[in-house]
Every structure is written in C-alpha cells, then in structure tokens.
Amino acid sequence: MVPNAIKAGIILGAGIGAIVAVFGEGGQFNLFPITITICIGFAFYLTFSKSFEQIRKRNKGFLFTLLGNLGILPAIFLAVILHIQL
C-alpha cells in the first residue's frame, strides 16, 4: 500500500542518517576507527565483490551461501567481535 518512491526515500534516508551518525561531527568513527574500517571493508567485499560471488558459486556450501544472503549482518557480528577484542 506504500508507494515505491516513499519506500526508497525511507531507505535512502536511513542510509544517509547512518553515515552522518558515524562519520559526521561528533560521530562514532573517532571512538572505533579500526573496527569501523575493517567492518566496512568486509561488508563491501561481501556485497559487491566479484571474487566473493565466484567463491559462492563454486562452493555451494552452507557457509558462503549464508554469508552472502545475510547482507550486512555478518559485518555487524564482526564489529561486535572486534570491539570486544580491541
């Protein structure tokens, strides 16, 4: 019942809000620069990498399929683990 333009606006607004919260003035990046940098790289690799897509197609195992299907959740789990360790 909600138009696609409104859905897209909400998703874009949430993304921009998250970027401002992390990288904007008074954001969290200065508190956890190593964790945020590693997790952003990991999330981009899982989401946009052609090499990970090939690994996923070659190894039809549960782990790679799960990592690819969960979106950003593996990066969030990695952030929690790294934060505890660092």
C-alpha positions in Angstrom: 0.0 0.0 0.0 3.0 2.3 0.4 4.3 3.7 -2.9 7.8 2.7 -4.0 9.0 6.3 -4.0 8.3 6.6 -0.3 9.9 3.2 0.5 13.0 4.3 -1.5 13.1 7.6 0.3 13.0 5.9 3.7 15.8 3.5 2.8 18.0 6.3 1.4 17.3 8.5 4.4 18.2 5.7 6.8 21.5 5.1 4.9 22.4 8.8 4.9 21.5 9.1 8.6 23.7 6.2 9.4 26.6 7.7 7.5 26.2 11.0 9.3 26.0 9.3 12.7 29.3 7.5 12.1 31.3 10.0 10.1 29.7 13.3 10.9 30.8 15.8 13.5 30.5 14.1 16.9 30.2 10.7 15.2 31.4 7.4 16.4 34.3 7.0 14.0 36.8 8.6 16.3 36.0 6.2 19.0 36.4 3.0 17.0 38.3 3.7 13.8 39.9 0.3 13.3 36.7 -1.6 13.9 34.7 0.5 11.6 37.3 0.5 8.8 37.7 -3.3 8.9 33.9 -3.9 9.0 33.1 -1.5 6.2 35.7 -3.3 4.0 34.3 -6.7 5.0 30.7 -5.6 4.2 31.7 -4.1 0.8 33.6 -7.3 0.0 30.6 -9.5 0.8 28.2 -7.2 -1.0 30.0 -6.0 -4.1 33.0 -8.3 -4.8 33.0 -10.4 -7.9 35.6 -12.7 -6.4 33.3 -13.5 -3.4 30.4 -14.1 -5.9 32.6 -16.6 -7.7 33.6 -18.3 -4.4 29.9 -18.5 -3.6 29.0 -20.1 -6.9 32.0 -22.5 -6.8 31.4 -23.6 -3.2 27.7 -24.2 -2.8 28.2 -24.9 0.9 26.1 -23.6 3.7 28.6 -21.0 5.0 29.2 -19.0 1.8 25.6 -19.0 0.9 24.6 -17.8 4.4 27.2 -15.1 4.4 26.1 -13.8 1.0 22.4 -13.9 1.9 22.6 -12.2 5.3 23.6 -8.8 3.8 25.3 -6.5 6.4 24.6 -8.8 9.4 28.0 -10.6 9.2 29.8 -7.2 9.2 27.8 -6.3 12.3 28.8 -9.5 14.0 32.4 -8.9 13.1 32.2 -5.4 14.5 30.9 -6.8 17.8 33.7 -9.4 17.9 36.4 -6.9 17.0 35.1 -4.4 19.6 35.3 -6.9 22.3 38.9 -8.0 21.3 40.2 -4.4 20.8 
